Amino acid sequence: MMESDRLIHVVLGAVAASTTSWWLASAAPAAETGLPPAGAATSKFCSELQRIGNGTDDPGEIPPYDHTAKILDLLLPDASEALKPLIAEMRDTFAAVGVASAAGKSVLPAFAKLGDPRLIDVEHALARGIRKECGIALGDPAKWPKDTAHSAVPPDADQPACPGWGAQSNAVFKNRFPFTIDTSGANYWDIRYKVEPSGWIDLAGEYPHARYFSYLPNDMHTDNLHQLTDVHIDPDPGSVNPWRQVPPAGAHQRFSIHFVFGPTPANPAPNTSYLGLTKHGEPNQGGIIVYRIYGSDLGNEPNSAGVKLPAITIHAPDGHVVAHYDECQPYSKPLAVKFEDVANFPPLPIPGSYVSPHPKLSNSANYNLPVDMLANPDVQYATFFLSHRFGDLFVVHARAFTTPDTRRGEPRSKPSDIEGWTVCNYNLTSGIAQTCRMDHDLKLDRDGNYTLVVSTADQRPADTEATRDANWFDWGPYLDNQITWRFYRRDHPKMDKFVRALAGEPPSPEIAPYIPQAVYCNKAAFERGGWKGCLAAARRE
């Protein structure tokens, strides 16, 4: 459906002594915790945890959700009575998506449990238990994200003040697994629908003031159906679409779209998506319509990009109106919540999958899962998986695609390479985006290239002539990490060549500079020679 699945190879077997040094250094020191250091752990469970953290006994090339479940399976037999139920619950939660998919059942309930606050508290209890029994605590426990009991977010914060719309998500109060939401003005809402054959849903609203928006219907398996996207949505009579032209002063900017509970006809109607069948042609029972806004011109705080959520009208098969909800402002009052006050997952000493000493881009939108998992088909995803097993710094260099800077007044219709892009680094198991940047937030060199350096704070390079144009991304207190790009829209002409290059086709001289190059490096080498010095050193090895 989307990007071709290309697994990144997992390095199996024993690792270098420097890996063990990282593992022990990551443990909270005895003076801080009042507990013995990780090296003093003697139980079989603690030894198994350390061995797994060093990269041995890896379950192999499987999707990250299943990878985490398999790691927990390895730990379960030797766990104490206190930890065993926590590990089992976390294992079952992560494994549920694959189990449901293999059985041909809807994965929506399993996906919901991955985002349930209950999992936050399970992981907190597990992290505290591991610290108590083994003396291992990644980062400073006093600085771990809060559990749900200590969150400053109102319990109903993810519910918009708009009837007809379901949960709302953004980087302030829902930047956590499995959503991995970036912090670049991204806002999400959903409509949960149940298929009533021959019925339909109408939406009527105003084009938002943002870089991108779309309505993506997903079927009962979280697989994508036909998406309706900004430039492709025809305006109402007498209105204009600002993605197609600069609106004249005072011009209306309105649209109407439709979701029909039937099969897609030979000649689909404009502004219409058909939800009667699943992606694979089976009768669809229901699903989720996701409304996405990227790069709101109003900034990165929760907002609906200067317009109300569209009106919703639900029609029965005979045409009568079952329900109607007027256009609505989802944030009736500002949310005075800081990111550090949001309940989130703690850093667990569990390694991620797909890491390699020779970084290789993955272009999978859904972590190589058998279902789309609500991933956005307008986006070309690209990901490097990284690990402290192979270096203290992860350095990336590439040419920046040009985009309209709508926050500074440039029109959405301005000719450019693509519509927009963001880059973020995450730890998948914990789900938190440590650092995110939108395209125009990155420093570029004189040739229009950007350099990213991912490291812990103590390994952050000093400001030298060689490092001046670098953008630092905080690795955070994790063993492993990932850095992920979202390039949108995929139907831009330049993106086609880029996507084919990511899939393995030799890139043309025109597109090659845009393909991110990445190497492991160290602080001293980067301070001396910048990205060029690190790349040259990697080529000599």
For each residue, the residues with C-beta under 8 A, 3 or more apart:
1: 223 224 279 372 377
2: 224 365 366 372 375 377
3: 363 364 365 380 381 499 502 503
4: 363 503 504
5: 364 368
6: 362 363 364 503 504
7: 61 354 362 368
8: 354 355 356 360 362 385
9: 61 354 356 360
10: 58 60 61 353 354 355 356
11: 15 55 58 355 356 357 389
12: 55 56 58 60
13: 55 56
14: 54 55 56
15: 11 19 20 54 55 56 389
16: 19 389
17: 20 21
18: 21 22 389
19: 15 16 22 23 54 55 388 389
20: 15 17 23 24 54
21: 17 18 24 25
22: 18 19 25 26 388 389 479
23: 19 20 26 27 38 50 53 54 349 479
24: 20 21 27 37 38 39
25: 21 22
26: 22 23 136 138 139 349 388 477 479
27: 23 24 37 38 135 136 137 138
28: 32 33 35 131 135 136 137 138 139 140 141
29: 32 33 37
30: 33 34 35 36 37 135
31: 34
32: 28 29 140
33: 28 29 30 131 135 137 141
34: 30 31
35: 28 30 131 132 135
36: 30 40 41 135
37: 24 27 29 30 40 135
38: 23 24 27 41 46 50 134 135 136
39: 24
40: 36 37 135
41: 36 38 46 47 49 50 133 134 135 136
42: 46 47
43: 46 47 78 80 133 134
44: 47 48 78
45: 48 49 75 78 79 80 83 133 134
46: 38 41 42 43 49 50 133 134 135 136
47: 41 42 43 44 50 51
48: 44 45 51 52 57 74 75 78
49: 41 45 46 52 53 75 130 134 136 349
50: 23 38 41 46 47 53 54 134 136
51: 47 48 54 56 57
52: 48 49 55 56 57 58 71 74 75 350 351
53: 23 49 50 349 350 351 479
54: 14 15 19 20 23 50 51 389
55: 11 12 13 14 15 19 52 58 351 355 387 389
56: 12 13 14 15 51 52
57: 48 51 52 74
58: 10 11 12 52 55 351 353
59: 62 66 67 70 71 73 74
60: 10 12
61: 7 9 10 353 354
62: 59 66 67 70 353
63: 66 67 98 353 367 368 369
64: 67 68 352 353 354 367 428
65: 68 69 94 95 97 98 114 178 367 369
66: 59 62 63 69 70 94 95 98
67: 59 62 63 64 70 71 352 353
68: 64 65 71 72 90 91 94 350 428 429
69: 65 66 72 73 91 92 94 95 98
70: 59 62 66 67 73 74
71: 52 59 67 68 74 75 350 351
72: 68 69 75 76 87 88 90 91 94 350
73: 59 69 70 76 91
74: 48 52 57 59 70 71 77
75: 45 48 49 52 71 72 78 79 87
76: 72 73 79 84 87 88 91
77: 74
78: 43 44 45 48 75
79: 45 75 76 83 84 87
80: 43 45 83 84 129 133
81: 84
82: 86 129 133
83: 45 79 80 86 87 126 129 130 133
84: 76 79 80 81 87 88
85: 88 89
86: 82 83 89 90 122 125 126 129
87: 72 75 76 79 83 84 90 91 126
88: 72 76 84 85 91 92
89: 85 86 92 93 122
90: 68 72 86 87 93 94 119 122 123 126
91: 68 69 72 73 76 87 88 94 95
92: 69 88 89 95 96
93: 89 90 96 110 113 114 119 122
94: 65 66 68 69 72 90 91 97 114
95: 65 66 69 91 92 98 99
96: 92 93 99 100 107 109 110 113 114
97: 65 94 100 101 107 110 111 114 369 371 373
98: 63 65 66 69 95 101 102 369 370
99: 95 96 102 103 110
100: 96 97 103 105 106 107 109 110
101: 97 98 104 105 107 221 369 370 371
102: 98 99 370
103: 99 100
104: 101
105: 100 101
106: 100 109 220 221 285
107: 96 97 100 101 110 111 221 222 371 373
108: 111 112 220 221 222 287 288
109: 96 100 106 112 113
110: 93 96 97 99 100 107 113 114
111: 97 107 108 114 115 178 222 373 374
112: 108 109 115 116
113: 93 96 109 110 116 118 119
114: 65 93 94 96 97 110 111 119 177 178
115: 111 112 119 174 176 177 178 179
116: 112 113 119
117: 120 121 148 343
118: 113 121 122
119: 90 93 113 114 115 116 122 123 177 345
120: 117 123 124 147 148 176 343 344 345
121: 117 118 124 125 147 148 149
122: 86 89 90 93 118 119 125 126
123: 90 119 120 126 127 345 346 348 430
124: 120 121 127 128 144 147 345 346
125: 86 121 122 128 129
126: 83 86 87 90 122 123 129 130 348
127: 123 124 130 131 137 141 144 346 347 348
128: 124 125 131 132 141
129: 80 82 83 86 125 126 132 133
130: 49 83 126 127 133 134 136 137 348 349
131: 28 33 35 127 128 134 135 136 137 141
132: 35 128 129
133: 41 43 45 46 80 82 83 129 130
134: 38 41 43 45 46 49 50 130 131
135: 27 28 30 33 35 36 37 38 40 41 46 131
136: 26 27 28 38 41 46 49 50 130 131 349
137: 27 28 33 127 130 131 140 141
138: 26 27 28 347 348 349 477 478 479
139: 26 28 143 144 347 476 477
140: 28 32 137 143 144 477
141: 28 33 127 128 131 137 144 346
142:
143: 139 140
144: 124 127 139 140 141 346 347
145: 340 342 343 344 345 346 432
146: 150 151 152 340 341 342 343 344
147: 120 121 124 150 151 343
148: 117 120 121 151 343
149: 121
150: 146 147 343
151: 146 147 148 341 342 343
152: 146 337 338 341 342
153: 157 173 335 337 341 342 343
154: 157
155:
156: 159
157: 153 154 173 335 337
158: 167 168 169 173 174
159: 156 166 167 168
160: 165 168 189 309 328 330 331
161: 328 329 330 331 332
162: 165 309 325 328 329 330
163: 325 328
164: 191 312 323 325 328
165: 160 162 168 189 190 191 309 312 325 328 330
166: 159 189 190 191 192 288
167: 158 159 189 190
168: 158 159 160 165 187 188 189 190 302 330
169: 158 174 179 181 187 188 189
170: 173 174 175 181 186 187 188 301 302
171: 174 175 181 182 183 184 186 300 339 433 436
172: 175 301 302 335 337 339 342
173: 153 157 158 170 302 335 337 342
174: 115 158 169 170 171 179 181 342
175: 170 171 172 179 180 181 183 339 342 344 431 432 433
176: 115 120 179 342 343 344 345 430 431 432
177: 114 115 119 180 345 428 429 430 431 432
178: 65 111 114 115 373 431
179: 115 169 174 175 176 188 431
180: 175 177 424 426 428 431 433 484
181: 169 170 171 174 175 186 188 433
182: 171 186 422 424 433 436 486
183: 171 175 186 300 424 433 436
184: 171 294 295 300 422 436 437 438 441
185: 210 211 293 294 295 296 297 298 299 300 303 438
186: 170 171 181 182 183 292 293 294 295 296 422
187: 168 169 170 292 293 296 302 303 304 305
188: 168 169 170 179 181 290 291 292 293
189: 160 165 166 167 168 169 290 291 309 330
190: 165 166 167 168 288 289 290 291
191: 164 165 166 201 288 289 291 312
192: 166 286 287 288
193: 201 217 259 275 286 287 288 289
194: 285 286
195: 199 261 275 276 283 284 285 286
196: 199 261 316 317
197: 261 262 276 317
198: 261 262 317
199: 195 196 261 314 315 316 317 322
200: 258 259 260 261 315
201: 191 193 258 259 289 312 313 314 315
202: 256 257 258 312 313 315
203: 215 256 257 258 259 310 311 312 313
204: 254 255 256 310 311 313 327
205: 254 255 307 308 309 310 311 327
206: 253 254 255 307 308 310 327
207: 213 230 233 235 241 242 243 253 254 255 307
208: 213 293 296 304 305 306 307
209: 296 297 298 305 306 307 406
210: 185 213 293 294 295 296 297 305 406
211: 185 294 295 296 297 403 404 406 412 419 420
212: 229 230 292 293 294 295 378 419 420 488 489
213: 207 208 210 229 230 291 292 293 294 305
214: 227 228 229 230 291 292 376 378
215: 203 227 228 229 257 273 289 290 291 292
216: 224 225 227 228 289 290 292 374 376 377
217: 193 224 225 226 227 259 273 275 287 288 289 290
218: 222 223 224 225 287 288 289 290 372 374
219: 222 223 225 275 277 278 279 284 287
220: 106 108 278 284 285 286 287
221: 101 106 107 108 278 279 371 372
222: 107 108 111 218 219 287 288 371 372 373 374
223: 1 218 219 278 279 280 371 372
224: 1 2 216 217 218 227 279 372 374 375 377
225: 216 217 218 219 273 274 275 279 287
226: 217 264 268 273 274
227: 214 215 216 217 224 273 376 377 378
228: 214 215 216 232 233 257 271 273
229: 212 213 214 215 232 233 378 489
230: 207 212 213 214 233 241 243 412 419 489
231: 241 243 244 489
232: 228 229
233: 207 228 229 230 241 255 257 271
234: 241 255 270 271
235: 207 239 240 241 252 253 254 255
236: 239 252 254 255 256
237:
238: 252
239: 235 236 251 252 253 254 255
240: 235 244 245 247 248 251 252 253
241: 207 230 231 233 234 235 244 245 253 255
242: 207 245 246 247 253 411 412 413
243: 207 230 231 412 413
244: 231 240 241 413
245: 240 241 242 413
246: 242 411 413
247: 240 242 251 253
248: 240 251
249:
250:
251: 239 240 247 248
252: 235 236 238 239 240
253: 206 207 235 239 240 241 242 247
254: 204 205 206 207 235 236 239
255: 204 205 206 207 233 234 235 236 239 241 271
256: 202 203 204 236 271
257: 202 203 215 228 233 271 272 273
258: 200 201 202 203 269 271 272 273
259: 193 200 201 203 217 272 273 274 275 289
260: 200 269 272 273 274 275 276
261: 195 196 197 198 199 200 275 276
262: 197 198 274 275 276
263: 274 276 277
264: 226 268 274 277
265: 268 269 274
266:
267:
268: 226 264 265 272 274
269: 258 260 265 272
270: 234
271: 228 233 234 255 256 257 258
272: 257 258 259 260 268 269
273: 215 217 225 226 227 228 257 258 259 260
274: 225 226 259 260 262 263 264 265 268 277
275: 193 195 217 219 225 259 260 261 262 284 287
276: 195 197 260 261 262 263 283 284
277: 219 263 264 274 281 282 283 284
278: 219 220 221 223 281 282 283 284
279: 1 219 221 223 224 225 372
280: 223
281: 277 278
282: 277 278
283: 195 276 277 278
284: 195 219 220 275 276 277 278 287
285: 106 194 195 220
286: 192 193 194 195 220
287: 108 192 193 217 218 219 220 222 225 275 284
288: 108 166 190 191 192 193 217 218 222 374
289: 190 191 193 201 215 216 217 218 259
290: 188 189 190 215 216 217 218 374
291: 188 189 190 191 213 214 215 309
292: 186 187 188 212 213 214 215 216 376
293: 185 186 187 188 208 210 212 213 296 304 305
294: 184 185 186 210 211 212 213 420 422 486 488
295: 184 185 186 210 211 212 406 407 420 422 438
296: 185 186 187 208 209 210 211 293 299 300 303 304 305 306
297: 185 209 210 211 305 306 406 407
298: 185 209 301 303 305 306
299: 185 296 303 407
300: 171 183 184 185 296
301: 170 172 298 334 335
302: 168 170 172 173 187 331 335
303: 185 187 296 298 299 306 331
304: 187 208 293 296 307 308 309 329 330 331
305: 187 208 209 210 213 293 296 297 298
306: 208 209 296 297 298 303
307: 205 206 207 208 209 304
308: 205 206 304 327 328 329 330
309: 160 162 165 189 205 291 304 327 328 329 330
310: 203 204 205 206 327
311: 203 204 205 324 325 326 327
312: 164 165 191 201 202 203 323 324 325
313: 201 202 203 204 321 323 324 325
314: 199 201 321 322 323 324
315: 199 200 201 202 319 320 321 322
316: 196 199 319 320 321 322
317: 196 197 198 199
318:
319: 315 316
320: 315 316
321: 313 314 315 316 324
322: 199 314 315 316
323: 164 312 313 314
324: 311 312 313 314 321
325: 162 163 164 165 311 312 313 328
326: 311
327: 204 205 206 308 309 310 311
328: 160 161 162 163 164 165 308 309 325
329: 161 162 304 308 309 332
330: 160 161 162 165 168 189 304 308 309
331: 160 161 302 303 304 334 335
332: 161 329
333:
334: 301 331
335: 153 157 172 173 301 302 331
336:
337: 152 153 157 172 173 341 342
338: 152 341 342
339: 171 172 175 342
340: 145 146
341: 146 151 152 153 337 338
342: 145 146 151 152 153 172 173 174 175 176 337 338 339
343: 117 120 145 146 147 148 150 151 153 176
344: 120 145 146 175 176 430 431 432
345: 119 120 123 124 145 176 177 348 429 430 431 432
346: 123 124 127 141 144 145 430
347: 127 138 139 144 427 430 476 477 478
348: 123 126 127 130 138 345 429 430
349: 23 26 49 53 130 136 138 479
350: 52 53 68 71 72 429 479
351: 52 53 55 58 71 355 387 479 480
352: 64 67 355 385 387 427 428 429 479 480 481 482
353: 10 58 61 62 63 64 67 385
354: 7 8 9 10 61 64 362 385
355: 8 10 11 55 351 352 385 386 387 389 390 480
356: 8 9 10 11 359 360 385 390
357: 11 389 390 520
358:
359: 356 384 385 386 394 518 519 520
360: 8 9 356 384
361: 382 383 384 502 515 516 518
362: 6 7 8 354 368 382 383 384 385
363: 3 4 6 380 381 382 383 499 502 503
364: 3 5 6 367 368 381 383
365: 2 3 372 375 376 377 379 381
366: 2 369 371 372 373 375
367: 63 64 65 364 373 428
368: 5 7 63 362 364
369: 63 65 97 98 101 366 372 373
370: 98 101 102
371: 97 101 107 221 222 223 366
372: 1 2 218 221 222 223 224 279 365 366 369 375 377
373: 97 107 111 178 222 366 367 369
374: 111 216 218 222 224 288 290
375: 2 224 365 366 372 379 381
376: 214 216 227 292 365 379 486 488
377: 1 2 216 224 227 365 372 490
378: 212 214 227 229 488 489 490 491
379: 365 375 376 486 487 488 489 490
380: 3 363 485 486 487 488 490 495 498 499 502
381: 3 363 364 365 375 484 485 486 487
382: 361 362 363 484 485 487 502 516
383: 361 362 363 364 482 483 484 485
384: 359 360 361 362 394 396 482 483 516 518
385: 8 352 353 354 355 356 359 362 480 481 482
386: 355 359 390 394 454 480 481 482 483 518 520
387: 55 351 352 355 390 479 480 481
388: 19 22 26 391 392 475 479 480
389: 11 15 16 18 19 22 54 55 355 357
390: 355 356 357 386 387 520
391: 388 394 520 521 522
392: 388 455 456 459 521 522 523
393: 453 454 455 459 461 520 521 522 523 526 534
394: 359 384 386 391 453 454 455 475 481 483 518 519 520 521
395: 451 452 453 454 518 519 520 521 526 531 534 535
396: 384 451 452 453 454 483 516 517 518
397: 449 450 451 452 516 517 518 531 535
398: 449 450 513 514 515 516 517
399: 447 448 449 450 513 514
400: 439 442 444 448 449 450
401: 416 417 418 421 439 487 494 514
402: 416 417 418 448
403: 211 416 417 418 419 420 421 439 440
404: 211 410 411 412 413 414 416 419 420
405: 408 409 410 440
406: 209 210 211 295 297 409 410 411 412
407: 295 297 299 440
408: 405 440
409: 405 406
410: 404 405 406 414
411: 242 246 404 406 414
412: 211 230 242 243 404 406 419
413: 242 243 244 245 246 404
414: 404 410 411
415:
416: 401 402 403 404 419
417: 401 402 403 492 494
418: 401 402 403 421 487 488 489 492 494 495
419: 211 212 230 403 404 412 416 488 489 492
420: 211 212 294 295 403 404 438 439 488
421: 401 403 418 438 439 485 486 487 488
422: 182 184 186 294 295 436 437 438 439 485 486
423: 436 437 442 452 483 484 485 486
424: 180 182 183 433 434 435 436 437 483 484
425: 433 434 435 436 454 473 474 475 476 481 482 483 484
426: 180 431 432 433 434 481 482 483 484
427: 347 352 430 431 432 434 476 478 480 481 482
428: 64 68 177 180 352 367 431 482
429: 68 177 345 348 350 352
430: 123 176 177 344 345 346 347 348 427 478
431: 175 176 177 178 179 180 344 345 426 427 428
432: 145 175 176 177 344 345 426 427 476
433: 171 175 180 181 182 183 424 425 426 436
434: 424 425 426 427 473 474 475 476 481
435: 424 425 472 473 474
436: 171 182 183 184 422 423 424 425 433
437: 184 422 423 424 441 442 471 473
438: 184 185 295 420 421 422 441 442
439: 400 401 403 420 421 422 442
440: 403 405 407 408
441: 184 437 438
442: 400 423 437 438 439 450 471
443: 450 469 470 471
444: 400 448 449 450 469
445: 448 449 450 451 469
446:
447: 399
448: 399 400 402 444 445
449: 397 398 399 400 444 445 513
450: 397 398 399 400 442 443 444 445 469 471
451: 395 396 397 445 469 470 471 530 531
452: 395 396 397 423 470 471 473 483
453: 393 394 395 396 460 461 467 470 471 472 473 526
454: 386 393 394 395 396 425 473 474 475 481 483
455: 392 393 394 459 460 461 472 473 474 475 523
456: 392 459 460 474 475 476 477
457: 460 474
458:
459: 392 393 455 456 475 523
460: 453 455 456 457 472 523
461: 393 453 455 464 467 470 472 523 526 527
462: 467 527
463: 467 468
464: 461 467 468 527 528 530
465: 468
466: 526 527 528 529 530 532 533
467: 453 461 462 463 464 470 526 527 530
468: 463 464 465
469: 443 444 445 450 451
470: 443 451 452 453 461 467 526 530 531
471: 437 442 443 450 451 452 453
472: 435 453 455 460 461
473: 425 434 435 437 452 453 454 455 483
474: 425 434 435 454 455 456 457
475: 388 394 425 434 454 455 456 459 478 481
476: 139 347 425 427 432 434 456 481
477: 26 138 139 140 347 456
478: 138 347 427 430 475 481
479: 22 23 26 53 138 349 350 351 352 387 388
480: 351 352 355 385 386 387 388 427
481: 352 385 386 387 394 425 426 427 434 454 475 476 478
482: 352 383 384 385 386 425 426 427 428
483: 383 384 386 394 396 423 424 425 426 452 454 473
484: 180 381 382 383 423 424 425 426
485: 380 381 382 383 421 422 423 516
486: 182 294 376 379 380 381 421 422 423
487: 379 380 381 382 401 418 421 490 495 498
488: 212 294 376 378 379 380 418 419 420 421
489: 212 229 230 231 378 379 418 419 492 495
490: 377 378 379 380 487 495 496 499
491: 378 495 496
492: 417 418 419 489 495 496
493: 496
494: 401 417 418 497 498 511
495: 380 418 487 489 490 491 492 498 499
496: 490 491 492 493 499 500
497: 494 500 501 507 508 510 511
498: 380 487 494 495 501 502 511 514 515
499: 3 363 380 490 495 496 502 503
500: 496 497 503 505
501: 497 498 504 505 506 507 508 511 512 515
502: 3 361 363 380 382 498 499 515
503: 3 4 6 363 499 500
504: 4 6 501
505: 500 501
506: 501
507: 497 501 511 512 515
508: 497 501 511 512
509: 512
510: 497
511: 494 497 498 501 507 508 514 515
512: 501 507 508 509 515
513: 398 399 449
514: 398 399 401 498 511
515: 361 398 498 501 502 507 511 512
516: 361 382 384 396 397 398 485
517: 396 397 398 535
518: 359 361 384 386 394 395 396 397
519: 359 394 395 534 535 537 538
520: 357 359 386 390 391 393 394 395 538
521: 391 392 393 394 395 525 526 533 534 537 538
522: 391 392 393 525 526
523: 392 393 455 459 460 461 526 527
524: 527 528
525: 521 522 528 529 533 534 537
526: 393 395 453 461 466 467 470 521 522 523 529 530 531 533 534
527: 461 462 464 466 467 523 524
528: 464 466 524 525 533
529: 466 525 526 532 533 534 536 537
530: 451 464 466 467 470 526 533 534
531: 395 397 451 470 526 534 535
532: 466 529 535 536
533: 466 521 525 526 528 529 530 536 537
534: 393 395 519 521 525 526 529 530 531 537 538
535: 395 397 517 519 531 532 538 539
536: 529 532 533 539 540
537: 519 521 525 529 533 534 540 541
538: 519 520 521 534 535 541
539: 535 536
540: 536 537
541: 537 538
